[in-house]
Amino acid sequence: MRYSILLLIFSFLFTVGCDSFLDDNPDDRQEIKTVEDVAELVASAYHQATFLFVEWMTDNVGPIENNAQKEYMTEAYLWDPIDSYESQESSTFFWEQAYYAIAHTNEGLSVIDKVEGDDNLRKAIKGEALIARAYSHFLLVNVFAKHYNLKTSNNDLGIPFSDEVEDELFKKYTRLSVQEVYDLIERDIKDGLKLLSDDYFAGSKKYHFTREAAYAFAARFYLFKQEYDKCKFYCDKILGSGSANPAYVRDLNQIYQGTSFSSMASKFSSPDELSNILLIRKESFYARANYGYRSDADKFTEIFSNNIQKEFDNRDQRWNLGTYAVFSPKYDELFQYTTSNTGYPYFIQTELRGEEVILNRMECMIMEGNYTKALDDYHVLAEKRYESGGILVLDSIKKFYSKEDAKEAMISFLIDERRKEFLDEGLRWFDIKRFALSVQHTTLNEESFHLAANDNKTAVQIPQKAITNGITPNPR
């Protein structure tokens, strides 16, 4: 029996493993006859919208006089609704593409038990679809809602959770609570991990949710949920239960060799780099440092001056391409031609990486009061970040941060290390929400704007289109 599924028409083509594209059938249908067809459909769960617009909301950036500052960039910088632009680096683009991706997983899951094919492959595809669906919902709830809070998440507005085929023209959706969304994400993670298998992925496997990538995602999920024992469990699955495997820390001395920005950025996001656990192609202008609000030399000095090691930090790479913006080589812009002279830029984004897993486990150890183990994990990272890989002790950290309380000192230290490690990768925004940090922004006209800790604006306003269609907006 043949199954035909009507798919949404997209303004761009989704990649399969970042190598090939889904065929665009003349009648806009993707015919689903076999398990392999479902696998192609699920490959579209790795959508090309980036959440990096949240970096403009952090304390990592400021106004750059020579940069192209579009209205939507300023909206993000001032934590206003991003209503003036709906493509690429916008919240609308991210919202829509994430839900399109979720729709693909739902379509695949709805028919996978009815089509022909190998049952082991069928299980593996179901597992990948469930994990991918969970990941998209996880990013959506962490962008468009308040951070998970044990005391308030039952009442905090979450997002619509979609786990059914959209078979109604104007289907009505409502926002669940953050707690309800997290519960459903956890359900998909658990169910997906029971089925997921690496046996059917070709090549580097880095463009799909392998078991390792699913473990890294689960570790982040449980860290955000403050279930540190479960976070540590999944970190251990990757790093080992003893000292962290140093192979999961990229050697920046090797990556930042040479004089070509492009080659360094390409090595940073290479599928051959073991520390890159999940890579996703993103259609975006974000790699262009002369766009938007960025770090400058003063901001780099602020970030990297918190240096207990008192030696050069290899992450302090100050590149400049004719503007006053300063940035590290993490994104190598490529170009997809759709005609002989038009197309769109894209880059490969490191969505999940080994260094995050190490810092996640370090955070678990801090929260549990095991500072020795936390520093053991840190030293594995520091060995490839500082010239002599300095060894730290708790007393030196307490002294540096002028804090008598060990946990407070270690948390301050952790927050600084995460800021350095994930500069320009968007994770700082989630840390601002998680650790209830405030942010001060100044415009070129020297106007000051303040985002208080736990401000309602830490939940990015949902797109105007969604509000128009009946979705409750975030409170302001």
Residue pairs with C-beta under 8 A, 6 or more apart in sequence:
1 114
2 31
2 32
2 33
3 31
3 32
3 33
3 111
3 114
3 115
4 29
4 30
4 31
4 32
5 29
5 30
5 31
5 32
5 41
5 107
5 111
6 28
6 29
7 28
7 29
7 30
7 41
7 104
7 107
8 100
8 103
9 28
10 100
12 48
12 283
12 344
13 21
13 22
13 24
14 21
14 22
14 43
14 44
14 46
14 47
14 48
15 21
15 43
15 46
15 48
15 281
16 22
16 40
16 43
16 44
17 43
17 202
17 203
17 207
17 208
18 207
18 279
18 281
18 348
19 203
22 30
22 40
22 43
22 44
23 30
25 31
30 37
30 40
30 41
31 37
32 38
32 41
32 107
32 108
32 111
32 115
33 115
33 116
34 115
34 116
34 117
35 112
35 115
35 116
35 117
35 118
35 121
35 122
35 125
36 117
36 121
37 115
38 108
38 111
38 112
38 115
38 117
38 125
39 121
39 125
39 200
41 104
41 107
41 108
42 104
42 105
42 108
42 125
42 128
42 129
42 132
43 208
44 100
44 101
44 104
45 101
45 102
45 104
45 105
45 128
45 129
45 132
45 133
45 136
46 101
46 132
46 207
46 208
46 280
46 281
47 97
47 98
47 100
47 101
47 136
47 280
48 97
48 280
48 281
48 282
48 283
48 284
48 346
49 88
49 93
49 94
49 96
49 97
49 98
49 282
49 283
50 89
50 94
50 282
50 284
50 286
50 349
50 426
51 94
51 139
51 143
51 426
52 89
52 282
52 284
52 286
52 349
52 424
52 425
52 426
53 76
53 82
53 89
53 90
53 91
53 94
53 286
54 76
54 143
54 426
54 429
54 430
54 460
55 61
55 424
55 425
55 426
55 428
55 429
56 73
56 76
56 77
56 292
56 293
57 76
57 77
57 79
57 429
57 432
57 439
57 451
57 460
58 428
58 429
58 432
58 439
59 428
59 432
59 437
59 439
59 440
59 441
60 295
60 299
60 303
60 419
60 423
60 424
60 428
61 77
61 292
61 293
61 294
61 295
61 299
62 293
62 294
62 295
62 296
62 298
62 299
62 441
62 442
63 69
63 77
63 293
63 442
63 443
63 444
64 290
64 293
64 294
64 296
64 323
64 324
64 325
65 324
65 444
66 290
66 322
66 323
66 324
66 325
67 289
67 290
67 291
67 292
67 293
67 294
67 323
67 324
67 325
68 290
68 291
68 292
69 292
69 293
70 84
70 85
70 291
70 292
71 84
71 85
72 82
72 83
72 84
72 85
72 89
72 90
73 89
73 291
73 292
73 293
74 80
74 293
75 81
75 82
75 83
75 84
76 82
76 91
76 293
77 293
77 441
78 441
78 449
79 449
79 451
79 455
79 457
80 461
81 461
81 464
82 90
82 91
82 92
82 460
82 461
83 464
85 92
86 92
86 93
86 463
86 465
87 93
88 283
88 284
88 285
89 284
89 285
89 286
89 292
91 143
91 144
91 460
91 461
91 462
91 463
92 463
92 464
92 465
94 143
95 140
95 144
95 462
95 463
95 466
96 463
96 465
98 136
98 139
98 140
99 136
99 140
99 162
101 132
101 136
102 133
102 136
102 137
102 162
103 162
103 165
103 166
105 129
105 130
105 132
105 133
105 136
106 133
106 162
106 163
106 164
106 165
106 166
107 165
108 125
108 129
109 126
109 129
109 130
109 133
110 165
112 122
112 125
112 126
112 129
113 122
120 197
120 199
121 200
123 195
123 197
124 195
124 196
124 197
124 199
124 200
125 200
126 192
126 195
127 191
127 192
127 193
127 194
127 195
127 196
127 197
128 192
128 196
128 208
128 209
129 192
130 188
130 189
130 191
130 192
130 195
131 188
131 189
131 192
131 193
131 196
131 209
131 213
131 214
131 217
132 209
133 163
133 188
134 185
134 186
134 188
134 189
134 192
134 217
134 221
135 209
135 217
137 159
137 161
137 162
137 181
137 184
137 185
137 188
138 185
138 217
138 220
138 221
140 159
141 158
141 159
141 178
141 181
141 182
141 185
142 224
142 430
142 433
143 460
144 159
144 459
144 460
144 461
144 462
144 474
145 156
145 157
145 158
145 159
145 178
145 181
145 459
145 474
146 152
146 153
146 156
146 157
146 178
146 433
146 454
146 456
146 458
146 459
147 224
147 430
147 433
147 434
147 458
148 178
148 179
148 182
148 224
148 225
148 226
149 156
149 178
150 226
152 178
153 177
153 178
153 179
153 182
154 177
154 178
154 179
155 177
156 177
156 178
156 179
157 175
157 177
157 178
157 459
157 472
157 474
157 475
158 175
158 176
158 177
158 178
158 179
158 180
158 181
158 182
159 175
159 176
159 181
159 462
160 173
160 174
160 175
160 176
160 471
161 176
161 180
161 181
161 184
162 173
163 184
163 188
172 470
173 470
173 471
174 471
174 472
175 471
175 472
176 184
182 225
185 221
186 221
186 225
189 214
189 217
189 218
189 221
192 209
192 214
193 211
193 214
193 218
196 209
196 210
196 211
196 214
197 211
198 205
198 210
198 211
198 212
201 208
201 210
203 271
204 271
204 272
206 213
206 271
206 276
206 277
206 278
206 279
207 271
207 278
207 279
207 280
207 281
208 278
209 217
209 278
210 277
212 237
212 238
212 277
213 277
213 278
213 352
215 234
215 235
215 237
215 238
216 234
216 238
216 277
216 278
216 352
216 353
216 354
216 356
216 357
217 278
217 352
218 230
218 234
219 231
219 234
219 235
219 238
219 357
219 360
219 361
220 231
220 352
220 356
220 360
222 228
222 230
222 231
222 234
223 231
223 360
223 363
223 364
224 430
224 434
226 367
228 363
228 364
228 367
228 368
229 364
231 360
231 361
231 363
231 364
232 361
232 364
232 365
235 357
235 358
235 360
235 361
235 364
236 361
238 245
238 248
238 277
238 354
238 357
239 245
239 248
239 354
239 357
239 358
239 361
239 377
243 376
243 377
243 380
244 358
244 361
244 376
244 377
244 380
244 381
245 354
245 380
246 380
246 383
246 384
247 274
247 275
247 354
248 274
248 275
248 353
248 354
248 355
248 357
248 358
249 275
249 354
249 355
249 358
249 380
249 381
249 383
249 384
250 268
250 273
250 275
250 276
250 353
250 354
250 355
250 384
251 384
252 314
252 315
252 384
252 385
253 314
253 384
254 267
255 264
255 267
255 268
255 273
256 264
256 314
256 317
256 329
257 264
258 264
261 319
261 321
261 329
262 329
262 332
264 329
265 287
265 329
265 330
265 331
265 332
265 347
266 332
267 273
268 329
268 330
268 332
268 350
269 276
269 279
269 330
269 331
269 332
269 347
269 348
269 349
269 350
270 276
271 279
274 354
275 353
275 354
275 355
276 350
276 353
276 354
277 352
277 353
277 354
277 357
278 350
278 351
278 352
278 353
279 348
279 349
279 350
279 351
280 348
280 349
280 351
281 346
281 347
281 348
281 349
282 346
282 347
282 348
282 349
283 336
283 344
283 345
283 346
284 345
284 346
284 347
285 291
285 345
286 292
286 331
286 347
287 331
287 332
287 333
287 345
287 347
288 333
288 345
289 319
289 321
289 323
289 325
289 327
290 321
290 322
290 323
290 325
294 325
294 326
294 327
295 303
295 325
295 326
295 327
295 423
295 424
296 324
296 325
296 326
297 318
297 324
297 326
299 326
300 316
300 318
300 326
303 419
303 420
303 423
304 313
304 315
304 316
304 420
306 416
307 313
308 390
308 392
308 396
308 397
308 400
308 413
309 382
309 386
309 390
309 392
311 386
311 387
311 388
311 390
312 386
312 387
313 385
313 386
313 420
314 384
314 385
314 386
314 387
315 328
315 385
315 420
315 421
315 423
317 328
317 329
318 326
318 328
319 326
319 327
319 328
319 329
320 326
320 327
327 424
328 423
328 424
330 350
330 424
330 425
331 347
331 349
331 424
332 347
332 348
333 345
333 346
333 347
334 345
334 346
334 347
335 343
335 344
335 345
335 346
336 343
336 344
336 345
336 346
337 343
338 344
350 425
355 381
355 421
356 421
356 422
356 427
358 377
358 378
358 380
358 381
359 377
359 381
359 414
359 417
359 418
359 421
361 377
362 374
362 377
362 378
362 414
363 374
363 414
365 371
365 373
365 374
365 377
366 374
366 407
366 410
366 411
366 414
367 407
369 406
369 407
371 394
371 406
371 410
372 394
374 410
374 414
375 392
375 393
375 394
378 392
378 417
379 389
379 391
379 392
381 417
381 421
382 389
382 390
382 391
382 392
383 389
394 406
394 409
394 410
397 409
397 410
397 413
398 404
398 406
398 409
400 409
400 413
401 408
401 409
401 412
401 413
403 409
403 412
411 435
415 431
415 435
415 437
418 427
418 428
418 431
419 428
419 431
422 428
431 437
432 439
432 458
433 458
436 453
436 454
437 453
438 450
438 451
438 452
438 453
439 450
439 451
440 448
440 449
440 450
440 451
441 448
441 449
441 450
441 451
442 448
442 449
443 449
451 457
451 458
456 474
456 475
456 476
457 476
459 474
460 474
461 473
461 474
461 476
462 471
462 473
462 474
467 473
